[in-house]
Amino acid sequence: MRIGLKGGFGQKNIAIAETATVAELLVAISEATGLPEFEVKSGFPPKKIDFASFDATTPLGDLDLKLDGQRLQVDAKAASSTAAPNTASGQFASTARAPKSESPKPRAAAIPPSSKSTQQLPSLKRKNADKWEKDPPEVSLRDGQSALIQRVMPDDNSCLFRAIGKITLGNSLDGMTELRSIVAQAIQADGGDKYNALVLEKDPNEYCRWIQTENSWGGAIEIQIIAEAFGVEIFAVNVKDLSIQKFNEGQKTRGYLVYSGIHWDVLVENPMGKWGEPELDISQFQAYDYEVEEAAGKIGKELMDAGYYTDTSNFPIKCHICKQQGNGEKWATEHVAKTGHQDFGEVGE
């Protein structure tokens, strides 16, 4: 069985047989996370798994727990006698420690950011969206042990929140609503010092109401606020020119987004590559993991070469309701103002 782990250490995956014991699982978790003592939680909202209530020699397959394909929350615990098991006695004791690894050599800084996100374009279906969802690009990692892949988000106005939610909340179904609320609360708490009407291009109170509606796009403002709220760096790869816009720099962990001009996706690591189950995705990485940073650039280059970027100023667009066609975001927003229609698609989708 394959089990995902997440916590202050980032995200890890482990593989273990169903015939393995509770003791062997806890040792594997300790070695993967580097935590000698820890608490494990699962589900949403997370609930503690009391491994101390099980005999350490019990096979995992005999437990009334669903572990295969799950991502467990693992948090460091103050020293006690209930961490990794002592397999000789069947009781729990602090024994396992993960080996230390050498710090990688620093590399050159990434390209300065230049991407910007539009906030006005109405609901839009992209051309060839199914193609990318079914066969996303991937780049091999860890000497072929895993791969960095593009997880394509659905074509709706919440694609950014879905993508960044994958980084901050895992596979939470309610993540979009929660993240929109976090943005609104941060703007209200700011009191206009940073997020004022000039920056938001709306009255702050109006912006807070607007961003919490499901039809509102997110952009750089939302990424910055969410990254700060969760204490994570976010690097956004702009497919137009492969520049990287960096948010909340200086954190220990980092997530990667891909921006196509009208759409946001997320980059994740999976031990099975692009065919792996999303539940095993790793979406947060150590900030010094330059192998992942390099792979993110390679995926951006592949997408750029394949025409994944959309120039919103002049791309051909059609209204699905009245079948009229025009060019660019300006035509689309004018069409919305005249007709109220808000269902659009790229010509050739």
C-alpha positions as CSV (number, residue, x, y, z in Angstrom):
1,M,0.0,0.0,0.0
2,R,1.1,3.6,-0.6
3,I,0.6,6.2,2.0
4,G,1.2,10.0,1.8
5,L,2.5,12.0,4.7
6,K,2.4,15.8,5.3
7,G,3.5,18.1,8.0
8,G,6.1,20.6,9.0
9,F,8.7,18.5,7.1
10,G,6.8,19.0,3.8
11,Q,5.2,16.0,2.1
12,K,6.5,12.5,1.7
13,N,5.2,9.2,0.3
14,I,5.9,5.7,1.7
15,A,5.2,2.2,0.4
16,I,4.5,-0.6,2.8
17,A,3.0,-4.1,2.6
18,E,-0.4,-4.8,4.1
19,T,1.3,-7.6,6.0
20,A,3.6,-5.1,7.7
21,T,2.9,-4.5,11.3
22,V,1.9,-1.3,13.2
23,A,5.5,-1.2,14.5
24,E,6.9,-1.3,11.0
25,L,4.5,1.5,9.8
26,L,5.5,3.8,12.6
27,V,9.2,3.2,12.0
28,A,8.7,3.9,8.3
29,I,6.9,7.2,9.2
30,S,9.6,8.2,11.6
31,E,12.3,7.5,9.0
32,A,10.5,9.4,6.3
33,T,9.7,12.5,8.4
34,G,12.7,12.6,10.6
35,L,10.5,12.8,13.7
36,P,11.4,10.5,16.6
37,E,8.0,11.1,18.2
38,F,4.8,12.2,16.5
39,E,1.0,12.2,16.3
40,V,-0.9,11.0,13.2
41,K,-4.2,12.3,12.0
42,S,-6.3,11.4,9.0
43,G,-9.5,12.5,7.2
44,F,-11.1,15.9,6.9
45,P,-11.3,17.5,9.4
46,P,-8.3,15.6,10.6
47,K,-8.8,13.1,13.5
48,K,-6.1,11.5,15.6
49,I,-5.2,7.9,15.0
50,D,-4.4,6.4,18.4
51,F,-1.7,3.9,17.4
52,A,-1.0,3.3,21.1
53,S,-4.3,1.5,21.3
54,F,-3.0,-1.2,18.9
55,D,-0.6,-4.0,19.6
56,A,2.6,-3.2,17.8
57,T,2.7,-6.6,16.1
58,T,-0.7,-6.3,14.6
59,P,-0.7,-6.5,10.7
60,L,-1.9,-3.4,9.0
61,G,-4.4,-5.4,7.0
62,D,-6.1,-6.4,10.2
63,L,-6.8,-2.9,11.4
64,D,-10.1,-1.2,10.8
65,L,-8.3,1.7,9.2
66,K,-8.2,2.8,5.5
67,L,-4.5,3.6,4.9
68,D,-3.8,2.7,1.3
69,G,-4.0,5.9,-0.9
70,Q,-4.5,8.2,2.1
71,R,-2.5,11.2,3.1
72,L,-1.9,11.4,6.8
73,Q,-1.1,14.5,8.8
74,V,2.1,13.9,10.9
75,D,2.9,16.4,13.6
76,A,5.9,16.5,16.0
77,K,5.2,15.5,19.5
78,A,6.9,16.4,22.8
79,A,9.1,13.6,24.2
80,S,7.1,10.8,25.8
81,S,7.0,7.0,25.6
82,T,4.3,6.8,22.8
83,A,6.1,7.5,19.6
84,A,7.8,4.8,17.4
85,P,7.4,1.3,18.8
86,N,9.8,-1.0,20.5
87,T,9.2,-4.1,18.4
88,A,10.8,-6.4,20.9
89,S,8.2,-5.7,23.6
90,G,5.3,-4.7,21.4
91,Q,5.0,-1.5,23.3
92,F,5.6,2.1,22.1
93,A,8.8,3.9,22.7
94,S,10.9,6.6,21.0
95,T,13.4,4.8,18.9
96,A,13.4,5.6,15.2
97,R,15.2,8.6,13.7
98,A,15.5,9.6,10.0
99,P,19.0,9.9,8.7
100,K,20.4,13.4,8.1
101,S,21.0,14.5,4.5
102,E,23.5,16.9,3.2
103,S,22.3,20.3,2.1
104,P,22.4,20.8,-1.7
105,K,24.6,23.4,-3.2
106,P,22.9,26.7,-4.0
107,R,22.1,27.6,-7.6
108,A,21.4,30.8,-9.4
109,A,18.2,32.8,-8.6
110,A,15.1,32.3,-10.7
111,I,14.1,34.7,-13.5
112,P,12.5,37.9,-12.1
113,P,8.7,37.8,-12.1
114,S,6.6,39.6,-14.8
115,S,3.3,37.8,-14.9
116,K,0.0,39.5,-14.0
117,S,-3.5,37.9,-13.7
118,T,-6.6,39.4,-15.2
119,Q,-9.6,39.8,-12.9
120,Q,-12.3,40.8,-15.4
121,L,-12.6,38.0,-18.0
122,P,-15.9,36.0,-17.6
123,S,-16.2,32.3,-17.5
124,L,-14.2,30.8,-20.3
125,K,-13.6,27.3,-21.8
126,R,-10.1,26.8,-23.2
127,K,-9.3,25.0,-26.4
128,N,-7.8,21.5,-26.1
129,A,-8.4,21.5,-22.3
130,D,-9.2,17.8,-22.3
131,K,-5.9,17.0,-24.0
132,W,-3.9,18.5,-21.2
133,E,-6.0,16.9,-18.5
134,K,-5.7,13.4,-20.0
135,D,-2.0,13.6,-20.9
136,P,-0.2,16.3,-18.9
137,P,3.5,17.0,-19.2
138,E,5.9,15.3,-16.7
139,V,9.6,15.5,-15.8
140,S,11.4,12.7,-14.1
141,L,12.7,13.3,-10.5
142,R,14.8,11.5,-8.0
143,D,16.7,9.3,-10.6
144,G,13.4,8.1,-12.0
145,Q,11.7,7.3,-8.7
146,S,9.0,9.9,-9.2
147,A,8.0,12.7,-11.6
148,L,6.9,16.3,-11.4
149,I,3.6,16.6,-13.3
150,Q,1.0,19.3,-14.1
151,R,-2.4,18.7,-12.4
152,V,-4.9,20.5,-14.7
153,M,-7.6,22.3,-12.8
154,P,-11.3,22.4,-14.1
155,D,-12.2,25.3,-16.4
156,D,-14.2,27.4,-13.9
157,N,-13.6,30.7,-12.1
158,S,-12.1,29.0,-9.1
159,C,-9.1,27.4,-10.9
160,L,-6.6,29.5,-8.9
161,F,-8.2,28.6,-5.6
162,R,-8.3,24.9,-6.6
163,A,-4.7,25.0,-7.6
164,I,-3.4,26.8,-4.5
165,G,-5.7,24.8,-2.3
166,K,-3.9,21.7,-3.5
167,I,-0.7,23.2,-2.1
168,T,-2.1,24.4,1.2
169,L,-5.1,22.1,2.0
170,G,-4.3,18.9,0.1
171,N,-7.4,17.5,-1.5
172,S,-10.0,19.4,0.6
173,L,-13.3,19.6,-1.3
174,D,-14.3,22.8,0.5
175,G,-10.9,24.5,0.0
176,M,-12.1,27.1,-2.5
177,T,-14.6,28.6,-0.1
178,E,-12.2,28.5,2.8
179,L,-9.4,30.2,0.8
180,R,-11.7,32.9,-0.5
181,S,-12.8,33.6,3.1
182,I,-9.2,33.8,4.2
183,V,-8.5,36.5,1.5
184,A,-11.5,38.6,2.6
185,Q,-10.6,38.4,6.2
186,A,-7.0,39.4,5.6
187,I,-8.1,42.5,3.5
188,Q,-10.6,43.5,6.3
189,A,-7.9,43.1,8.9
190,D,-5.4,45.1,6.9
191,G,-7.5,48.3,7.3
192,G,-6.4,49.7,4.0
193,D,-2.7,49.9,4.8
194,K,-1.6,47.5,2.0
195,Y,-4.8,46.5,0.3
196,N,-6.6,49.8,-0.4
197,A,-8.9,50.9,-3.2
198,L,-6.0,51.9,-5.4
199,V,-4.4,48.4,-5.1
200,L,-7.7,46.5,-5.3
201,E,-9.3,48.7,-7.9
202,K,-12.4,48.4,-5.8
203,D,-13.6,49.6,-2.4
204,P,-12.1,47.1,0.0
205,N,-15.5,46.1,1.4
206,E,-16.9,45.6,-2.1
207,Y,-13.8,43.6,-3.0
208,C,-14.2,41.3,0.0
209,R,-17.8,40.6,-1.0
210,W,-16.8,40.1,-4.6
211,I,-13.9,37.7,-4.0
212,Q,-16.1,35.4,-2.0
213,T,-18.5,34.8,-4.9
214,E,-17.8,31.7,-7.0
215,N,-17.6,33.6,-10.3
216,S,-14.7,35.8,-9.1
217,W,-11.2,35.2,-10.5
218,G,-8.1,35.3,-8.2
219,G,-4.7,36.7,-9.0
220,A,-1.5,37.9,-7.5
221,I,-3.3,39.5,-4.5
222,E,-4.9,36.3,-3.5
223,I,-1.8,34.2,-3.9
224,Q,0.2,36.6,-1.7
225,I,-2.4,36.6,1.1
226,I,-2.9,32.8,1.0
227,A,0.8,32.1,0.9
228,E,1.3,34.3,4.0
229,A,-1.6,32.7,5.8
230,F,-0.1,29.2,5.4
231,G,3.5,30.2,5.7
232,V,4.6,28.8,2.4
233,E,6.4,30.2,-0.7
234,I,4.5,30.1,-4.0
235,F,6.4,30.2,-7.3
236,A,4.1,30.9,-10.3
237,V,5.6,29.9,-13.7
238,N,4.3,32.2,-16.5
239,V,3.9,30.1,-19.6
240,K,4.1,33.2,-21.8
241,D,7.8,33.9,-21.1
242,L,8.9,31.3,-18.5
243,S,9.3,34.1,-15.9
244,I,8.6,33.1,-12.3
245,Q,6.6,35.3,-10.0
246,K,7.5,34.7,-6.4
247,F,5.2,35.1,-3.4
248,N,6.1,35.1,0.3
249,E,9.7,34.3,-0.2
250,G,11.9,33.1,2.6
251,Q,9.8,30.2,3.8
252,K,11.0,26.6,4.3
253,T,8.5,25.0,1.9
254,R,7.3,26.0,-1.5
255,G,4.5,25.2,-4.0
256,Y,4.4,25.7,-7.7
257,L,1.7,27.1,-9.9
258,V,1.4,27.4,-13.7
259,Y,-0.3,30.4,-15.3
260,S,-1.5,30.4,-18.9
261,G,-2.9,33.9,-19.2
262,I,-6.4,32.7,-18.4
263,H,-6.0,29.7,-16.3
264,W,-4.1,28.3,-13.2
265,D,-2.8,24.8,-12.7
266,V,-0.6,23.2,-10.0
267,L,2.7,21.2,-10.3
268,V,3.0,18.2,-8.0
269,E,5.3,15.2,-7.5
270,N,3.9,11.7,-7.8
271,P,5.7,8.4,-7.4
272,M,3.7,6.9,-10.3
273,G,4.1,9.9,-12.6
274,K,1.2,11.4,-14.5
275,W,-0.8,8.2,-14.1
276,G,-0.5,8.1,-10.3
277,E,-3.5,8.7,-8.1
278,P,-3.9,12.4,-7.1
279,E,-4.1,11.3,-3.4
280,L,-0.4,10.5,-3.6
281,D,0.6,13.9,-4.9
282,I,3.2,15.9,-3.1
283,S,2.5,19.6,-3.6
284,Q,4.9,21.2,-1.1
285,F,8.7,21.0,-1.5
286,Q,11.7,22.1,0.5
287,A,12.6,25.6,-0.7
288,Y,16.1,24.4,-1.5
289,D,14.9,21.5,-3.7
290,Y,16.4,22.9,-6.9
291,E,15.7,19.7,-8.8
292,V,12.0,20.5,-8.5
293,E,12.5,24.1,-9.4
294,E,14.4,23.1,-12.6
295,A,11.7,20.6,-13.5
296,A,9.1,23.3,-13.1
297,G,10.9,25.4,-15.7
298,K,11.0,22.4,-18.1
299,I,7.3,21.8,-17.8
300,G,6.7,25.5,-18.4
301,K,8.9,25.3,-21.5
302,E,7.0,22.3,-22.8
303,L,3.7,24.1,-22.3
304,M,5.0,27.3,-24.0
305,D,6.2,25.3,-27.0
306,A,2.8,23.6,-27.3
307,G,0.9,26.9,-27.3
308,Y,-0.6,26.5,-23.8
309,Y,-0.5,30.3,-23.2
310,T,-3.4,32.5,-24.2
311,D,-2.9,36.1,-25.0
312,T,-6.1,37.7,-23.6
313,S,-5.7,40.9,-25.6
314,N,-6.4,39.4,-29.0
315,F,-7.2,35.7,-28.9
316,P,-10.3,34.6,-30.8
317,I,-13.3,34.0,-28.6
318,K,-16.9,33.0,-29.0
319,C,-20.1,33.3,-26.9
320,H,-21.7,29.9,-26.3
321,I,-25.1,31.4,-25.8
322,C,-25.6,33.6,-28.9
323,K,-22.7,32.2,-31.0
324,Q,-21.1,35.6,-31.7
325,Q,-17.4,35.8,-32.1
326,G,-14.8,38.4,-31.3
327,N,-11.2,39.0,-30.3
328,G,-9.8,39.4,-26.8
329,E,-10.8,40.2,-23.3
330,K,-12.1,43.6,-24.2
331,W,-14.6,42.3,-26.6
332,A,-15.8,39.6,-24.1
333,T,-16.3,42.1,-21.3
334,E,-18.2,44.5,-23.6
335,H,-20.4,41.6,-24.8
336,V,-21.2,40.8,-21.1
337,A,-22.2,44.4,-20.5
338,K,-24.5,44.4,-23.6
339,T,-26.1,41.0,-23.3
340,G,-25.4,39.6,-19.8
341,H,-24.0,36.5,-21.4
342,Q,-21.1,35.0,-19.4
343,D,-20.4,31.6,-21.1
344,F,-17.4,31.9,-23.5
345,G,-14.8,29.6,-25.1
346,E,-11.7,29.9,-27.2
347,V,-12.4,29.4,-30.9
348,G,-11.3,25.9,-31.7
349,E,-11.9,24.5,-28.2
